[in-house]
């Protein structure tokens, strides 16, 4: 760990371990008290320190984006139990306290309350699965257009 020294002009300078440049000590951050530094300055200049912090933050952000916090059945059941007891905002806040590593938006709670998100799947009679439609098409002897027109009253579910 290179310590600060006086240069030929009588200024205190230090060599950065990252970029290998000799810079005045004003270009360095002071070392935290927990680190035993002989000159009380960090080993990297401020620019190299910031680039390292940015790089680390970018890696962490990428890792955070890759993690998906999907709601499990127990989470959804807990939220549904809170309906009528707590408002959507309070339920979201309590959710983050109860399940400390997860946060949920109040709009998500609202959609769970309404049943539009994580609701029980309801099979609608006016829909037909695309797979059933294709299976029926293979058995149909007429043209494809006639077959599609015969199923026009039903909506296709993908």
C-alpha positions as CSV (number, residue, x, y, z in Angstrom):
1,X,0.0,0.0,0.0
2,X,1.8,3.1,-1.2
3,X,1.8,6.0,1.3
4,X,1.6,9.7,0.4
5,X,4.9,11.4,-0.2
6,X,6.3,14.8,-1.1
7,X,7.1,15.4,-4.7
8,X,9.8,17.7,-6.1
9,X,7.5,20.7,-5.9
10,X,6.8,20.1,-2.2
11,X,3.2,18.9,-2.7
12,X,1.8,15.8,-1.0
13,X,1.1,13.2,-3.7
14,X,0.2,9.5,-3.8
15,X,0.2,6.7,-6.5
16,X,-3.1,5.2,-7.3
17,X,-3.1,1.4,-7.2
18,X,-5.7,1.1,-10.0
19,X,-4.6,3.7,-12.6
20,X,-1.0,3.9,-11.5
21,X,-1.0,7.7,-11.7
22,X,0.7,9.9,-9.2
23,X,-2.0,12.4,-8.1
24,X,-2.2,15.1,-5.4
25,X,-3.8,13.8,-2.1
26,X,-6.8,16.0,-2.8
27,X,-7.8,13.5,-5.5
28,X,-8.1,10.7,-2.8
29,X,-10.9,10.1,-0.4
30,X,-10.0,9.8,3.3
31,X,-9.8,6.2,4.6
32,X,-12.5,5.0,7.0
33,X,-11.3,4.8,10.6
34,X,-11.6,1.0,10.6
35,X,-8.9,0.7,8.0
36,X,-5.3,1.1,9.2
37,X,-3.9,3.4,6.6
38,X,-0.6,5.1,7.3
39,X,-1.5,8.3,5.5
40,X,-5.3,8.1,6.2
41,X,-6.1,8.1,2.4
42,X,-7.6,5.3,0.3
43,X,-5.4,3.3,-2.0
44,X,-7.4,4.3,-5.2
45,X,-8.0,7.8,-6.4
46,X,-11.5,9.2,-6.3
47,X,-12.2,8.5,-10.0
48,X,-11.1,4.9,-9.8
49,X,-13.0,4.5,-6.5
50,X,-16.2,5.8,-8.2
51,X,-15.7,3.5,-11.3
52,X,-15.4,0.5,-9.0
53,X,-18.5,1.5,-7.1
54,X,-20.5,2.0,-10.3
55,X,-19.3,-1.4,-11.6
56,X,-20.3,-3.1,-8.4
57,X,-23.7,-1.5,-8.3
58,X,-24.3,-2.5,-11.9
59,X,-23.5,-6.1,-11.1
60,X,-25.8,-6.0,-8.1
61,X,-28.6,-4.4,-10.1
62,X,-28.3,-7.0,-12.8
63,X,-28.5,-9.7,-10.2
64,X,-31.5,-8.1,-8.5
65,X,-33.3,-7.8,-11.8
66,X,-32.7,-11.5,-12.4
67,X,-34.3,-12.5,-9.1
68,X,-38.0,-12.8,-9.4
69,X,-40.0,-12.6,-6.3
70,X,-43.1,-14.5,-7.4
71,X,-45.9,-14.6,-5.0
72,X,-46.5,-18.0,-3.5
73,X,-49.9,-19.4,-2.5
74,X,-49.3,-18.5,1.2
75,X,-48.6,-14.9,0.2
76,X,-51.8,-14.6,-1.8
77,X,-53.8,-16.2,0.9
78,X,-52.4,-13.8,3.5
79,X,-53.3,-10.8,1.2
80,X,-56.8,-12.1,0.6
81,X,-57.3,-12.5,4.4
82,X,-56.5,-8.8,4.8
83,X,-59.3,-7.8,2.5
84,X,-61.8,-5.8,4.6
85,X,-59.4,-5.5,7.4
86,X,-56.7,-3.3,5.8
87,X,-56.6,-0.8,3.0
88,X,-54.5,-1.7,-0.1
89,X,-51.7,0.6,1.0
90,X,-51.6,-0.7,4.6
91,X,-51.8,-4.3,3.4
92,X,-48.8,-3.7,1.1
93,X,-46.9,-2.1,4.0
94,X,-47.8,-5.0,6.4
95,X,-46.8,-7.5,3.7
96,X,-43.3,-6.1,3.5
97,X,-43.0,-6.3,7.3
98,X,-44.4,-9.8,7.5
99,X,-42.4,-11.2,4.5
100,X,-39.4,-9.0,5.1
101,X,-37.4,-9.8,1.9
102,X,-40.3,-9.0,-0.4
103,X,-42.1,-5.8,-1.3
104,X,-45.4,-5.5,-3.1
105,X,-47.1,-2.6,-4.7
106,X,-50.5,-1.4,-3.4
107,X,-51.9,-1.7,-6.9
108,X,-51.0,-5.4,-6.9
109,X,-52.8,-5.8,-3.6
110,X,-55.8,-4.0,-5.1
111,X,-55.8,-6.4,-8.1
112,X,-55.6,-9.4,-5.8
113,X,-58.5,-8.0,-3.8
114,X,-60.5,-7.6,-7.0
115,X,-59.6,-11.1,-8.2
116,X,-58.1,-9.9,-11.5
117,X,-54.6,-11.1,-10.4
118,X,-54.0,-14.5,-8.9
119,X,-57.7,-15.2,-8.9
120,X,-59.1,-18.7,-9.2
121,X,-59.1,-19.7,-12.9
122,X,-62.6,-19.7,-14.2
123,X,-63.3,-21.7,-17.4
124,X,-65.6,-19.7,-19.6
125,X,-68.1,-21.5,-21.7
126,X,-67.8,-19.1,-24.6
127,X,-64.1,-19.8,-25.1
128,X,-62.3,-22.7,-26.8
129,X,-58.7,-23.6,-26.3
130,X,-56.4,-23.2,-29.3
131,X,-55.3,-26.8,-28.9
132,X,-58.9,-28.0,-29.1
133,X,-59.5,-25.8,-32.1
134,X,-56.4,-27.3,-33.9
135,X,-57.4,-30.9,-32.9
136,X,-60.9,-30.3,-34.3
137,X,-59.4,-28.8,-37.5
138,X,-57.5,-32.0,-38.2
139,X,-60.7,-34.0,-38.1
140,X,-62.6,-31.5,-40.3
141,X,-63.0,-32.5,-43.9
142,X,-64.0,-29.1,-45.4
143,X,-61.9,-26.0,-45.9
144,X,-60.1,-24.1,-43.1
145,X,-62.2,-21.0,-43.7
146,X,-65.4,-22.9,-43.3
147,X,-64.1,-24.5,-40.1
148,X,-63.1,-21.1,-38.6
149,X,-66.5,-19.6,-39.5
150,X,-68.2,-22.5,-37.7
151,X,-66.3,-21.6,-34.5
152,X,-66.6,-17.9,-34.9
153,X,-69.1,-17.5,-32.0
154,X,-66.5,-18.8,-29.6
155,X,-63.4,-16.9,-28.5
156,X,-60.1,-18.6,-28.8
157,X,-58.1,-18.9,-25.6
158,X,-54.3,-19.2,-26.1
